[in-house]
Amino acid sequence: MPLQSGLHAARVLREAVAAGMPGAMIGTRPFADHGNLDDPQLDPFWEVAAELRVPIIVHPMFGSADPRLRDYEMMNAVGRVNDLGTAMARLLFSGHLERFEGLVLVASTGGGSLPYLLGRLVRNHLAFPSRVADPLEGFERVYFDSLVFLPAILEFLV
């Protein structure tokens, strides 16, 4: 799903669903190599996604400016799960799942680092309740795929 414009993305999503697509996949950084999914300019997309109640799969991007990830294939092994965790945490802290009530979000790669950050996110909300939404409210509505590669991790995620 192209997210360079929330208005255009909303139109494309509506057209795709009308043509039979069951949902859409988006990247964690809407403006190619930067940006955040909670950017207000994307609100028209989120409104249509919530209205249609179709799954929106959030998938990590492929690059990172972190030089520590350049060796050992760590961009794939570590960078992508952190990228997804960061994007999803922003959606939780911004209250997107409460604001766009019908939104169906699917966090790919087993949610990346998000399930394991939840305690810290809750702690952050308790420390700064006027600055961030309660992450538990949104987290309870997030779906996760099972691409975690180890049965024990999948058991924990479930």
C-alpha positions as CSV (number, residue, x, y, z in Angstrom):
1,M,0.0,0.0,0.0
2,P,1.6,3.3,-1.0
3,L,1.4,5.6,2.0
4,Q,3.1,8.7,0.6
5,S,-0.3,10.4,0.9
6,G,-3.0,9.5,3.4
7,L,-5.7,10.7,1.0
8,H,-4.4,8.7,-1.9
9,A,-3.7,5.6,0.2
10,A,-7.3,5.8,1.5
11,R,-8.6,5.8,-2.1
12,V,-6.3,2.9,-3.1
13,L,-7.4,0.9,-0.1
14,R,-11.1,1.4,-0.8
15,E,-10.6,0.5,-4.5
16,A,-8.5,-2.6,-3.6
17,V,-11.1,-3.9,-1.2
18,A,-13.9,-3.2,-3.7
19,A,-12.0,-5.3,-6.2
20,G,-11.8,-8.2,-3.8
21,M,-8.6,-7.7,-1.8
22,P,-9.1,-8.8,1.8
23,G,-6.8,-6.2,3.3
24,A,-3.4,-4.5,2.7
25,M,0.2,-4.6,3.8
26,I,2.1,-1.4,4.8
27,G,5.7,-0.7,5.7
28,T,6.8,0.8,9.0
29,R,8.1,4.0,7.4
30,P,5.5,5.6,5.2
31,F,7.7,8.0,3.3
32,A,10.1,5.6,1.8
33,D,13.0,5.6,4.3
34,H,11.5,7.9,7.0
35,G,8.3,8.9,8.6
36,N,6.0,7.4,11.2
37,L,2.7,5.6,10.9
38,D,1.1,7.9,13.4
39,D,1.7,10.9,11.2
40,P,-1.6,13.0,11.1
41,Q,-1.4,13.2,7.3
42,L,-2.1,9.4,7.2
43,D,-5.3,9.8,9.2
44,P,-7.5,9.5,6.0
45,F,-6.0,6.0,5.4
46,W,-6.5,4.9,9.0
47,E,-10.1,6.2,8.8
48,V,-10.9,4.1,5.7
49,A,-9.1,1.0,7.1
50,A,-11.2,1.3,10.3
51,E,-14.4,1.9,8.4
52,L,-13.8,-1.2,6.1
53,R,-12.5,-3.3,9.0
54,V,-10.0,-5.0,6.8
55,P,-6.7,-6.3,8.2
56,I,-3.7,-4.0,7.7
57,I,-0.5,-6.0,8.0
58,V,2.4,-3.9,9.3
59,H,5.7,-5.2,7.9
60,P,9.2,-4.0,8.8
61,M,11.3,-2.1,6.3
62,F,14.7,-3.3,5.0
63,G,17.1,-0.5,5.9
64,S,18.5,1.1,9.0
65,A,20.9,3.9,9.7
66,D,22.3,2.0,12.7
67,P,25.9,1.0,11.7
68,R,25.9,-1.8,14.3
69,L,23.5,-3.7,12.0
70,R,25.9,-3.8,9.0
71,D,27.7,-7.0,10.0
72,Y,26.5,-10.6,10.6
73,E,23.3,-10.0,8.6
74,M,22.0,-8.2,11.7
75,M,19.7,-5.9,9.6
76,N,17.4,-8.9,9.0
77,A,17.9,-10.7,12.3
78,V,17.7,-7.6,14.7
79,G,17.0,-4.4,12.8
80,R,13.7,-5.5,11.3
81,V,12.2,-6.7,14.5
82,N,13.3,-3.5,16.2
83,D,11.9,-1.4,13.4
84,L,8.5,-3.1,13.7
85,G,8.5,-2.8,17.5
86,T,9.2,0.9,17.2
87,A,6.5,1.5,14.6
88,M,3.9,-0.5,16.6
89,A,4.8,1.2,19.9
90,R,4.2,4.6,18.3
91,L,0.8,3.4,17.2
92,L,0.0,2.2,20.7
93,F,1.3,5.4,22.4
94,S,-0.6,7.6,19.9
95,G,-3.8,5.8,20.7
96,H,-4.5,4.8,17.1
97,L,-6.4,1.6,17.9
98,E,-8.7,3.5,20.2
99,R,-9.1,6.5,18.0
100,F,-9.8,4.4,14.9
101,E,-12.1,1.9,16.5
102,G,-12.6,-0.6,13.7
103,L,-8.9,-0.8,12.9
104,V,-7.6,-4.4,12.5
105,L,-3.8,-4.3,12.8
106,V,-1.6,-7.4,12.2
107,A,2.0,-7.1,13.4
108,S,4.1,-9.3,11.2
109,T,7.2,-11.2,12.4
110,G,5.4,-12.1,15.6
111,G,5.1,-8.5,16.5
112,G,8.9,-7.9,16.2
113,S,10.1,-6.7,19.6
114,L,6.7,-5.4,20.7
115,P,5.5,-8.3,22.8
116,Y,8.8,-8.2,24.8
117,L,8.7,-4.4,25.2
118,L,5.1,-4.3,26.6
119,G,6.2,-4.0,30.2
120,R,8.4,-1.1,29.4
121,L,5.7,0.6,27.4
122,V,3.3,0.2,30.3
123,R,5.9,1.7,32.6
124,N,6.4,4.6,30.3
125,H,2.6,5.2,30.2
126,L,2.5,5.2,34.0
127,A,5.4,7.6,34.2
128,F,3.9,10.0,31.5
129,P,0.1,9.4,31.4
130,S,-0.6,12.8,29.9
131,R,1.9,12.2,27.0
132,V,1.2,8.7,25.9
133,A,-1.9,6.5,25.5
134,D,-2.2,3.3,27.6
135,P,-0.5,0.7,25.4
136,L,-2.4,-2.2,26.9
137,E,-5.7,-0.9,25.5
138,G,-4.3,-1.0,22.0
139,F,-2.1,-4.1,22.4
140,E,-5.1,-6.2,23.3
141,R,-6.5,-5.5,19.8
142,V,-3.4,-6.2,17.8
143,Y,-3.1,-9.5,15.9
144,F,0.3,-11.2,15.3
145,D,1.5,-13.5,12.7
146,S,3.4,-16.6,13.7
147,L,6.7,-16.1,11.8
148,V,9.0,-16.4,14.8
149,F,11.1,-19.5,13.8
150,L,11.1,-21.2,17.2
151,P,8.2,-23.1,18.8
152,A,9.0,-21.8,22.3
153,I,8.8,-18.2,21.1
154,L,5.4,-18.9,19.4
155,E,4.2,-20.5,22.7
156,F,5.2,-17.4,24.6
157,L,3.5,-15.1,22.0
158,V,0.3,-17.1,22.2
